[in-house]
Each structure stands twice: as structure tokens, then as C-alpha cells.
């Protein structure tokens, strides 16, 4: 049997099958469309009986989907090129070759999209237009083998034997990265009888608590800091036990992060510990895997007839704050396959007095989720009972708080659950931007019953004179006196009126792909620049 790389042993990694360790199951993959905001593509309508669940059933039927009767082979470039037809289509992704012919009719992006990579290395194409949900898991029964010529691999992290003593080994923070990216960060540590303090020197001024994610699992201690578009990772097997709770703070304007750990025993540590995978690495964020931790469902309540507010609690040994305008991925195992969906966390309410008591923000994350009865993911999410667990990833997203700088007029265009990223944007704008003159939300829905948090939005408009909301319905009742229809030049030209002729403007838009694409086109037609528009896509 051909040896293949072992599965990633991190929390959240899936298990192998067919007595074979398949590639590590990180989703979304580095550089995939699901991680890089873009214009998006429309899905291709699938034939009846060709849904995601139908594909999962087929992969578990025992049918030979590779044509190799369970064998795994090494594939040369010459051999790969031969398999370039619809009924005999092999594609290489990250060094592994898959027979995707059986998957053709199940592919949401259509057969034509897959055929673009037929008989070749489709990694770059895959990363540009990724529509597969966890492809390693989805296609594991289609795995033919691996390419005979192995790509050059980075130095194995296990070769780094040096015990950490606070001095920074520079093996992975390369000169190239230092030149292309931010100034190379570093770290140090010191201790007292009862405490250990890890200090990260980012050398950047715009670091906040939302830039840092900390996870403590067993003796593994993991600190990921986002510095511009790079990820700096400290990953250590601690030399001694620590207590569950720790504190994280950022020194204002200094770019210094302090993480204070409490020792379980008052003993002197001779070293901080030993380096674990990718320790002390500085990598482009798009090239890093997502990291998941299991969060407990604390509450679930109806918001509309088909939308619910979920609250999950982070583990006590995790520090994670989702920055404004960013999303996370929720992961569930459904019929033995890991399924992942992006969701943007919201506040527990728009107006504080709507909710008493409020859970402390630092440990709870809230999601507004529309339940699709015929869907695959949301019905399973809705079946979770209070106390059950769901895996939550690190934050992702291209939105930067700096886009708010000196902003005077903020316009929000949302359709359906595209309202979710607007919740924190709206709150931040009204509480944290001194230059703000007005915020306007145009909220598109089908019926009145579909409007999320309508009463809260109306109350907020009464409470803060800078805020105004307009509801637009596509299927209004006869007595509806508000606006109706779909996003259009007429609606937008009236809505997007600046408070002053030269006001600095930001327009945020989010909704189903057709809504967002049409909205972006109309905004460009109305002569708004790219710098004045942010599209939330995931």
C-alpha cells in the first residue's frame, strides 16, 4: 500500500477511511474562494438526486469510485494527462490525485468548471473558484494516489529540537517574509513564583484584542496573532501545568501583547516548553489552515418564523474576539462528513434593554441563523440541544476598521440574513466614530414576517437621530405602505443621498449572491468608487 501523509492531529481534524490516512482536512483550504472575499459565482442547478447528501450516500455505498478497486498509486505527469475526459477525469490538488468523474453531476459549480482542470494540476484553479465543502473529506473515496514527483516541503518542525528559553529561533521567520510582510515579530517570557508572562512584540500600532486568538489544550499552548495580512504563530508544549484561566492584554500603541498564565504549582520553570507544529512561523494568512475549538450551545431562541438566535460559549481556555465585519466557520459532522458554513457573529441585541441579563461578551458568541428545512447544515444545527457542542473557527474576513476612518455617511444595504454583518458595523459606527453624521440601512425582505429585529431597528431609529432604516418588501401585503420591489437604480439613487456634497462615504452590502452582484454593479453605475464600497462575501 502506498504510504500517504498522516492526518493532522489538531483538534477539529477529521479521521481517515479505507485504512488510509488521507490529507489533513482543513476547510476552507488556503486561498480558497470561501476564505478570500470576491465577487462570487452562481451555483449551477443540479439534477434531482444529485444533492450534497446524495453524494455523501454514494461515497458510503461501497461503490468503487476510483476504478482502482481500493489500490492507491503514484501518478506521473504523463499518466495524469491521459485522464482528461468527462468520463475519465483525474485532477491533482496539492499533490494528491482524485478521479472526479463520479462527482461531475454533484458539483455545485458545474461540470465545465471541473473540466478546466482535467488531466492537470488544478490547485490554483481550485483556490480561485473553490465551491467544494471540505474537499479532502468529500473526495476521499475518489483518491487515486499522489503525484510521483513530490513538491519541496518546508523543514519539518520536529527537527527544531531547541528547548524554548525565550530567545527566538528564526528558522521559520524568513528574510523573504520579513522583506515582503510586516517587520518580523518576536516573543519573550518571564516568570514570578505564581505567574508566567508571554510577551509578543508585533512592532505594529494597530493591534487589538481581536487580532489575537489563544487556545490552551492539555499541555499545548497556541497563540495566533494577525499582523496586517500575516499570521504569527506561537505554538508550545508547555513544560509545566497551568490553570485554566489566563489574561490577555494589549499595550496601547506599542504593539505589545501580554499573556499572563497562572502556574498550578509555585515552582521555577527552567524553560517555557518545547516547540510544536509551525511554532514561531510568520506566514501569509491566506496560506494558513483554520483552527477550530469546540464551543457549547448555551441558548437558542426564535427571532422570526425561520430565523433563530444561537449563543455559544467559548471554552474557558480560549481567548477569541471576532473583529467587526469578520466571520467564523461553524463545523458539524453530518453522515460522517465534515460540513462547514460561514456565519458572521452579531450582538445579542441592537438595543441593550431588549435583553437582560446580557452574557459577558468575552466568552459568548451570537449567531442569527436562517433554518432551511430542506437544507443540509442548518437543520442539523437546529437539532443541537442546549449543552451540545459545535466547532468554531478563528475569525476570517477582509473588512478593516480603518475603512471607518473619518467616515461621515454610512449606508448599509442588506437582504435577508445579509443583515448579520451589519449588526456590529452599525453598533461600532454609532458608538465609535466621532465624525459620523448619519447611518442609513435599506433592508430587503420578502414579507414583513421575514424582517429580522424589526422592532429593535425601529426603536434604535427613535433613540439615535443619526440612524434611519427603510424596509423594502418583494411580496408585500396589500396594506403595506413602505417601499417595495427589488434593488434598483431608482431605490438606490434616492437612498444614497449624502449629508453634505463632499461627505466621506462608506457603503456596505451583503445578501444572496445575485443581490450583491446586482447591487455592486448599480453602485459602480452611480459612480461610487471601490474605496467607498465594501461587499461582505464568504
C-alpha positions in Angstrom: 0.0 0.0 0.0 1.3 3.4 -0.9 2.2 5.5 2.2 0.5 8.8 2.5 0.9 11.7 5.0 -0.7 11.2 8.3 -3.8 13.1 9.3 -3.4 16.4 11.1 -3.7 15.6 14.8 -5.0 19.1 15.8 -8.4 19.4 17.4 -11.0 19.5 14.6 -9.2 17.4 12.1 -11.2 14.5 10.6 -10.3 10.8 10.6 -9.1 8.7 7.7 -11.0 6.0 5.9 -10.4 2.8 4.0 -7.5 2.1 6.4 -5.8 5.0 4.7 -4.6 8.4 6.1 -5.8 11.0 3.7 -4.6 14.6 3.5 -5.4 16.8 6.6 -8.9 18.1 6.5 -8.7 21.8 6.9 -11.5 23.8 5.4 -11.8 26.2 3.8 -8.4 25.4 2.2 -5.7 28.0 2.0 -6.6 30.7 -0.7 -10.0 29.1 -1.4 -12.8 31.4 -2.5 -14.6 30.6 0.7 -11.7 32.4 2.5 -10.9 35.2 0.1 -13.7 37.8 -0.5 -14.6 38.1 -4.1 -17.5 38.7 -6.4 -18.6 35.1 -6.1 -20.1 32.7 -8.7 -23.7 31.5 -9.1 -24.2 27.8 -8.5 -25.3 25.6 -11.3 -28.7 23.9 -10.9 -28.2 20.2 -10.1 -30.4 17.4 -11.3 -32.7 15.7 -9.0 -30.9 13.1 -6.8 -27.6 15.0 -7.1 -27.6 16.9 -3.9 -24.7 17.0 -1.3 -26.5 14.4 0.8 -26.9 12.2 -2.3 -23.2 12.4 -2.9 -22.4 11.5 0.7 -24.7 8.5 0.4 -22.9 7.4 -2.8 -19.5 7.7 -1.1 -20.7 5.4 1.7 -22.3 2.9 -0.6 -19.1 0.9 -1.0 -19.0 1.5 -4.8 -15.6 1.8 -6.3 -15.3 5.4 -7.3 -11.7 5.4 -8.4 -11.8 2.4 -10.8 -8.7 1.0 -9.0 -10.5 -1.4 -6.6 -9.1 0.3 -3.5 -5.5 0.4 -4.6 -3.5 3.7 -4.3 -0.9 4.5 -6.9 1.8 7.1 -7.6 0.8 9.1 -10.7 3.3 10.6 -13.1 2.6 13.8 -15.1 2.3 11.7 -18.2 -0.3 9.4 -16.7 -2.3 12.3 -15.3 -2.5 14.0 -18.7 -4.2 10.9 -20.2 -7.2 11.2 -17.9 -8.7 14.4 -19.3 -12.2 13.4 -20.4 -15.6 13.8 -18.7 -15.9 10.0 -18.1 -12.3 9.7 -17.1 -11.2 12.8 -15.3 -8.3 13.0 -12.9 -7.3 16.2 -11.2 -4.4 16.9 -8.9 -4.9 19.1 -5.9 -2.0 19.9 -3.6 0.0 16.8 -4.8 -2.9 14.3 -4.5 -4.8 12.9 -7.5 -8.6 12.4 -7.5 -10.8 10.7 -10.0 -13.6 13.3 -10.1 -15.7 11.7 -12.9 -18.3 10.3 -10.4 -18.5 13.7 -8.8 -19.3 15.7 -12.0 -23.1 15.7 -11.7 -22.9 16.6 -8.0 -20.5 19.6 -8.4 -22.3 22.9 -7.5 -20.0 24.8 -9.8 -20.9 22.6 -12.8 -19.1 20.0 -14.9 -17.4 22.7 -17.1 -15.6 24.1 -14.1 -14.1 20.7 -13.2 -13.1 20.0 -16.8 -11.0 23.1 -16.8 -8.5 21.2 -14.6 -8.9 17.8 -16.3 -5.7 15.8 -16.5 -3.7 18.5 -14.8 -2.7 20.2 -11.5 -5.9 22.1 -10.6 -4.6 23.6 -7.3 -4.5 27.2 -8.5 -7.9 27.0 -10.2 -9.4 25.3 -7.2 -8.1 28.1 -4.9 -9.6 30.7 -7.2 -13.1 29.2 -7.6 -13.5 26.8 -4.6 -17.0 25.6 -4.2 -16.4 22.2 -2.5 -17.1 21.7 1.1 -14.0 20.2 2.7 -12.7 18.6 -0.5 -10.4 16.1 1.3 -13.4 14.7 3.2 -15.8 15.0 0.3 -13.5 13.3 -2.3 -11.7 10.8 0.0 -13.4 7.9 -1.8 -12.1 9.3 -5.1 -8.5 9.4 -4.1 -6.3 7.7 -6.8 -3.0 8.4 -5.0 -0.3 11.1 -5.1 2.0 12.6 -7.7 5.2 10.8 -8.2 7.2 14.0 -8.0 6.9 15.3 -4.5 6.8 19.1 -4.0 9.6 20.6 -1.9 8.4 20.5 1.7 9.3 23.0 4.4 11.7 21.9 7.2 9.9 19.5 9.5 9.0 21.3 12.7 10.1 18.3 14.7 13.7 18.9 13.6 13.7 22.0 15.8 15.0 20.4 19.0 15.9 23.6 20.8 14.1 24.0 24.1 12.5 27.4 24.3 14.1 29.7 26.7 12.6 33.0 25.5 15.3 33.5 22.8 13.7 33.5 19.4 14.8 30.8 16.9 14.5 32.4 13.5 14.3 29.3 11.4 10.7 30.0 10.1 10.5 33.8 10.2 12.4 34.1 6.9 14.2 37.0 5.4 11.9 36.9 2.4 8.8 37.2 4.6 10.4 39.9 6.6 11.0 41.9 3.5 7.6 41.3 1.9 5.4 41.4 5.0 5.4 43.2 8.3 8.6 43.6 10.4 9.4 40.2 12.0 7.6 39.8 15.3 9.3 38.2 18.3 8.4 37.0 21.7 9.9 36.6 25.2 8.7 35.3 28.6 9.4 35.8 32.2 8.0 34.4 35.5 7.3 35.0 39.1 6.6 32.4 41.8 2.9 32.2 40.7 2.8 33.6 37.1 4.3 33.2 33.7 4.0 36.1 31.2 4.5 35.6 27.5 5.1 38.9 25.7 4.6 39.2 21.9 6.3 42.1 20.2 4.4 42.7 17.0 6.1 46.0 16.1 2.7 47.3 14.8 0.5 50.1 16.2 -2.9 48.8 15.1 -3.0 45.6 17.2 -6.2 45.0 19.2 -7.6 42.1 21.3 -9.4 41.0 18.2 -6.0 40.4 16.5 -5.1 37.6 18.9 -6.5 34.1 19.4 -5.3 32.0 22.3 -6.1 28.3 22.8 -4.8 26.0 25.7 -5.4 22.3 25.1 -3.7 19.9 27.5 0.0 21.0 27.5 -0.4 22.6 24.1 -0.5 26.4 24.2 -1.3 28.2 20.9 -1.2 32.0 20.2 -2.1 33.3 16.8 -1.6 37.0 16.1 -2.9 38.6 12.9 -0.5 41.3 11.7 -1.7 43.0 8.6 -2.3 40.1 6.2 0.1 37.7 8.0 -0.3 35.2 10.8 2.3 34.9 13.5 2.0 31.7 15.4 3.5 30.7 18.8 2.8 27.0 19.4 4.4 25.5 22.5 4.1 22.3 24.6 4.3 23.9 28.0 6.9 22.5 30.4 4.6 22.7 33.4 0.8 22.7 34.1 -1.1 25.9 34.2 -4.5 26.9 35.5 -7.4 27.0 33.1 -7.9 30.8 33.0 -5.4 33.3 31.7 -5.5 37.0 30.8 -4.7 38.7 27.5 -4.0 42.4 27.2 -2.6 44.8 24.5 -0.3 47.7 25.4 -1.9 50.7 23.6 0.0 52.0 20.6 3.0 49.8 21.4 2.0 46.7 19.6 3.0 44.6 22.6 0.8 41.7 23.8 1.0 40.3 27.2 -0.5 36.8 28.0 -0.4 36.1 31.8 -0.6 32.4 32.8 -1.2 31.1 36.3 1.1 28.3 37.5 -0.6 25.3 39.1 2.5 24.8 41.3 4.8 27.5 42.6 7.9 26.1 41.0 10.6 27.7 38.9 10.3 26.9 35.2 13.7 26.2 33.5 12.1 26.6 30.1 8.8 27.7 28.6 8.5 24.3 26.9 9.1 22.6 23.5 8.1 23.9 20.0 5.1 22.3 18.4 4.0 22.4 14.7 4.6 25.7 12.9 5.9 27.3 16.1 7.3 30.8 15.5 6.1 31.0 11.9 5.1 34.1 10.1 3.0 33.2 7.1 0.5 35.0 4.8 -2.9 34.5 6.4 -4.3 33.0 3.1 -1.7 30.2 3.3 -2.6 29.1 6.9 -5.1 26.4 8.0 -8.1 27.3 10.1 -8.0 26.2 13.7 -11.2 25.1 15.4 -12.3 24.7 19.0 -15.5 23.1 20.4 -18.0 25.6 21.8 -21.0 24.8 23.9 -24.5 25.8 22.8 -26.0 27.9 25.7 -29.2 29.3 24.2 -31.4 29.2 21.1 -34.4 31.4 20.6 -36.8 32.3 17.8 -36.3 35.7 16.1 -38.6 35.3 13.1 -40.6 32.3 11.7 -37.5 30.8 10.2 -34.6 32.6 11.9 -33.1 31.9 15.3 -30.5 33.5 17.6 -27.9 31.0 18.8 -25.5 31.6 21.6 -22.4 29.5 22.1 -19.8 29.7 24.9 -16.1 29.6 24.2 -14.0 27.1 26.2 -12.6 28.7 29.4 -9.1 28.1 28.0 -9.7 30.1 24.8 -9.4 33.8 24.1 -11.2 34.8 20.8 -12.9 38.1 19.9 -14.4 38.4 16.4 -13.5 41.8 14.9 -16.2 43.9 13.4 -17.2 42.8 9.9 -15.4 39.4 10.1 -17.0 35.9 10.1 -16.2 32.5 11.5 -16.9 29.0 10.2 -19.2 26.6 12.1 -18.4 22.9 11.6 -20.6 19.9 12.1 -20.1 16.2 11.2 -23.2 15.1 9.2 -23.5 11.5 8.0 -19.8 11.0 8.7 -18.7 14.0 6.6 -17.5 17.4 8.0 -19.7 20.2 6.7 -18.7 23.8 7.2 -20.6 27.1 6.8 -19.6 30.7 7.4 -21.5 32.9 9.8 -21.0 36.5 10.9 -21.4 36.9 14.7 -23.8 39.5 15.9 -24.5 41.3 19.2 -27.2 39.7 21.4 -29.4 42.7 20.6 -29.3 46.2 18.9 -30.7 48.0 21.9 -29.3 46.8 25.3 -32.6 47.0 27.2 -34.1 44.3 24.9 -32.0 41.6 26.7 -31.5 41.2 30.4 -29.2 39.8 31.6 -26.6 40.0 28.9 -24.0 37.3 28.8 -20.4 38.6 29.1 -19.2 39.4 25.6 -15.7 38.0 26.0 -16.9 34.4 26.4 -20.1 34.2 24.3 -20.7 34.4 20.5 -24.1 35.0 19.0 -25.3 34.0 15.5 -28.5 34.8 13.6 -29.2 31.7 11.5 -32.0 31.1 9.0 -33.1 27.5 9.1 -33.7 25.9 5.7 -35.9 22.8 6.2 -34.6 21.2 3.0 -31.0 22.2 3.7 -28.2 20.0 5.0 -26.4 22.1 7.6 -29.0 24.4 9.3 -31.5 21.6 10.2 -28.6 19.7 11.9 -27.6 22.9 13.7 -31.2 23.4 14.8 -31.3 19.9 16.2 -28.5 20.7 18.7 -29.7 20.7 22.3 -28.6 23.1 24.9 -25.2 21.8 26.2 -24.2 20.2 22.8 -21.1 21.3 21.0 -20.3 22.9 17.6 -16.8 23.6 16.3 -16.0 27.3 15.7 -13.0 28.5 13.7 -10.7 31.5 14.0 -12.1 34.8 12.6 -11.7 35.4 8.8 -12.6 38.4 6.6 -11.2 41.3 4.6 -13.1 44.1 6.4 -10.8 46.6 8.2 -11.8 49.0 10.9 -9.6 51.6 9.2 -12.3 51.8 6.5 -14.3 53.8 9.1 -11.6 56.4 9.5 -13.1 59.9 9.3 -16.3 58.5 7.8 -19.3 60.8 7.8 -22.0 58.9 6.0 -22.6 55.1 6.3 -25.0 53.4 4.0 -26.0 49.7 4.6 -27.7 47.5 2.0 -28.8 44.2 3.3 -31.1 41.4 2.1 -32.4 38.7 4.4 -29.7 37.3 6.7 -27.2 39.5 4.8 -28.3 41.8 7.7 -25.9 39.9 10.1 -22.6 41.7 9.3 -24.4 45.0 9.6 -25.3 44.4 13.2 -21.8 45.0 14.6 -20.9 47.5 11.9 -24.0 49.6 12.9 -23.1 49.4 16.6 -19.5 50.3 16.1 -20.4 53.2 13.8 -22.9 54.7 16.3 -20.6 54.3 19.3 -17.1 54.6 18.0 -16.9 57.1 15.1 -16.8 60.8 16.2 -17.0 62.1 12.6 -20.3 60.2 11.8 -23.2 62.3 10.7 -25.7 59.6 9.6 -26.2 55.9 9.1 -28.9 54.5 6.8 -30.0 50.9 6.4 -32.1 49.7 3.5 -33.3 46.2 4.4 -34.7 44.0 1.7 -37.0 41.1 2.6 -39.8 39.1 1.0 -42.5 39.7 3.6 -43.0 41.6 6.9 -42.6 38.3 8.8 -39.1 37.9 7.4 -37.7 41.1 8.8 -35.1 40.3 11.5 -35.2 42.5 14.6 -37.7 45.0 13.1 -38.9 46.4 16.4 -35.3 46.8 17.6 -34.3 48.7 14.4 -37.3 51.0 14.7 -36.5 51.7 18.4 -32.9 52.4 17.6 -34.0 54.9 14.9 -36.1 56.7 17.5 -33.3 56.6 20.1 -30.5 57.8 17.8 -31.4 60.6 15.3 -28.3 59.8 13.2 -29.8 56.4 12.3 -32.6 55.7 9.8 -34.0 52.4 8.4 -36.1 51.7 5.3 -37.7 48.3 4.8 -38.3 47.1 1.2 -40.6 44.1 0.6 -40.7 42.0 -2.6 -44.0 40.3 -1.7 -45.8 43.0 0.5 -49.4 42.7 1.8 -52.0 45.0 0.3 -51.9 47.3 3.3 -48.1 47.8 3.1 -47.3 51.5 2.8 -43.5 51.2 2.6 -41.1 50.6 -0.3 -41.5 47.5 -2.4 -39.7 45.6 -5.1 -36.0 44.7 -5.6 -32.7 46.5 -5.5 -32.8 49.1 -8.4 -31.3 52.3 -9.6 -34.4 54.3 -8.6 -34.3 52.9 -5.0 -30.5 53.4 -4.6 -30.3 56.9 -6.1 -32.9 58.2 -3.6 -31.4 56.3 -0.7 -27.8 57.2 -1.2 -28.0 60.9 -0.6 -25.1 62.4 1.3 -25.5 64.7 4.3 -23.0 67.1 2.6 -21.8 67.2 -1.0 -18.3 66.2 -0.1 -19.1 63.8 2.8 -16.7 60.9 3.2 -18.9 57.8 2.4 -18.8 54.1 3.0 -21.4 51.7 1.6 -21.6 48.1 2.9 -23.6 45.5 1.0 -24.5 41.9 1.9 -27.1 39.3 0.8 -27.6 36.4 -1.6 -25.0 36.4 -4.4 -27.4 37.8 -7.1 -28.4 40.6 -4.8 -24.8 41.5 -4.0 -23.6 41.3 -7.6 -26.5 43.4 -8.9 -26.0 45.9 -6.1 -22.3 46.3 -6.8 -23.0 46.9 -10.5 -25.6 49.6 -9.7 -23.3 51.3 -7.2 -20.5 51.5 -9.8 -23.0 52.8 -12.3 -23.8 55.5 -9.7 -20.1 56.5 -9.7 -19.2 55.3 -6.3 -15.5 54.2 -6.2 -14.2 50.9 -5.0 -12.8 52.5 -1.9 -16.3 53.7 -1.0 -17.9 50.2 -1.2 -17.4 47.0 0.8 -19.0 43.8 -0.2 -19.4 41.1 2.5 -18.9 37.7 0.9 -17.8 34.3 2.4 
